[in-house]
Amino acid sequence: MDLATITAKSRHEALDRHRLYARAAKRRSEAYLGELKRAYWHLARGRGIVDMRQAFAKAGLNAQGDPKLAISRADRDVVRFRKDDHGAGVFENFLRTPALALPEGTFPGWPPTEKSGLILRRYVETKVPIIPAEFLPEGKLSRYHLLWEVERWDAVPSDPALLLRLSRNLFAVMATWELTDLERAIVRGR
């Protein structure tokens, strides 16, 4: 999976920017200051930052007219995507907990059904990849998300990325990997 990530020119520059935003966040209450402080902290550690709205818009739709990427909370087994009007959509987990909402215009538009003109396959669902032992993060998995490429929504994922949410649309890339055949078999059985 080719993620278009935001990176720092240098770790030193990112650390300097982190310190500036940390000082500003202590003096002021604007939420964006804390978001930038966290983002620069991850950039200073060599991690890329993904802007999800841009990532989904750039990836576009697969041959079936569904998103080419999927995202889910890392502690879930299945994720569902609901196509909304005007190229918007929402990724949902168990009990319709939103993992990510994408605004109008993210996608070029959904293919309509032949007869009614309604959105074709308004809901699509796929299994969530697992995290191999060497990439398991500290703490609760509910704090993390997984992002992966979807050729077909009924196929087992193969190349996920572990993400930590920094703001509504920014996520730090904590790890990426290829699932082994055995790990993919476990996902199939979930």
N, C-alpha and C positions, 0 to 999 in steps of 0.2 A: 504494500500500500504506500503510495506516494503522498505523504502529508505535506502540504504547504505550511511550514511552520515559521513563526517569527523567531528570529535568533538575535543575539546581541553581537555587535561588532567585536566586542571583547568582554571577557568575564569581568575584568577590572572596571570597565565603563559601566557595566550592568550593576556591579556592587556599589559604585558611586551613586548611580541613579536610585538604587534601593535605599541608600542612606538618606538621600535628599527627601524621598517620599516618606520615609519613616519619620523624619523630623516634622515634616508638614502634617502628617496624619496625627501626630501627638497634639498639635496646636489647633487643628481644624476637624470638623466632623463630616466633611464631604466623603461619601462612600468611595468615589473613584480614587481618592488618595490611597486608601487601604488596598484597593484592587491593584493599583500600579505598584505599590510597595511589594505585594506578594508576587506579582508577575516578574518584577526585576530581581527578586530574591531567587526565583527559579532560573531565570536567565543567567544569573551569576554562577549558578551551579551547573551550567552547561545544558540545561533542558530547553527544548523548544516549546513555544506557546502556539496553540492552535486557536484560531478564530473560527468557531463552529459555523457561523452563518456563511462566512466565505468558503469554508471547506465544503459544505454541502452544496452551495451554489456552483462552485467550481467542478465538483464531482458530477453533478447532474443526475440524470436518470439512466437506468439500465434498459436493456432491450424490451423488457416487459412494461416499462413506464413507471417503475418504482425507484426510490432513491438508491444510488450506488453505494451509499454508506449507511451504517446503522450505529446507534449509540444506545447504551443502557447503563443503568447502575450496575456496578460490578458484583453485587450480591444477589442478582436475579438470574433466573434460568431462561426466561423468554422475554422478548420485547415486541411490542406491537406499535406499528406506525399508522396514524390516522391522517389521511390526506384531507386537507381543508381547502376551501375555495381560494382561487387566485394564487396558487403555487405555495401555499402555507402548509404546515403540518406539525404534528406532535408525536414524539416518541413517548410511549407509556409503558410502565411495568405493572406488576401485580396491583390490583385495586386502583388502576388508572392513575398511579403515581407518575407525574410527568418527569421524564428524564431530561427532555429538551424540547422546547417549543421553537419552531422556526417561523419567522414572519412571512407575510404575503410577499410574493416576488422572489422568494428563495429559489424556487423551481420555475421552469418556464410555463408550467401548467400541466394538468393531469389529463391523460387520454380519457375521453368519454366512452361510455358504453355505446354500442351501435343503436339500440332501440330507444333508450330513454334520455340519452345525453348526460346522464349523471356520471360522476367520477367512477371510472373502472377500478375495481378492487379498492374501494375506499379504505379498507383495513388490510394491512399485510402484517405477517408475524414471522419471527425467526428465533432460533435458539441463540442464546448468549454464549460466547466462548468462555472457557475456563482460564484461570491464571496458573501457570506452572509454578512449582515451589520456589524456584530461584527468583521469581518476580513478585511474590506475594508481599504486599505492603504491610507496614506496621499499622496496628489499629483495625478498626472496623472497615469491612469492604464497602459498606454503605456510603462511605466518604468518597469513593472512587467511581469512575466510569470506565467503560470499555468502548472503543470505537473500532469498527472493522469494515472492510469492503464487502459488498454483497453483490455477487454475480446474479444469483437467484435467491429469493427469500425462503425457499424450501431447502436450501443447501446448508451444509455445516461450514461455519467460518474457518478460516485458516490463518490469517495474519493480523491479529488484533494489536491494539495499543492500549496501555493502561494510562488513564488520565486522572488528574486531580483538578477539580473545578475551582477557578479563581474568581470568576464573575459570571454573569448571565451567559456570556458567549465565549469567554476565554478559559482554556484548559491547559495545564502544564502536562507535557508528555513525560511520564515517569519511566516507561519501558515499552519496547515493541519486541515481538517475537513471532515465529512461525510455529503453529501447533503441530505436534508429531501425529502420526497416524493413530497411535494409541490414545492420545489426548482428544483427537477428533472423534474417536469411537465413544469416549466417555460423554462428550457433548451430545452425540446422536442419541444416547440413551437417557438423557435428562428429561 
